[in-house]
């Protein structure tokens, strides 16, 4: 069972590093002065789910759930 714990720990480290990198790649949510005049409401602002930023958000959510599941598995002490 020690090999399984090592494998899960390695996957946990890879997910952790990927999660940190993805969070750092994302832009801030503040729109600055553009939000006052409505300038932030562009085509890319409306279709963020199809853009690169939208994809980063989706992948971040999946990795966050995987991070939580791996954390729970590693804390069960079943290995």
Beta strands, then each sheet from edge to edge (+ up, - down):
end
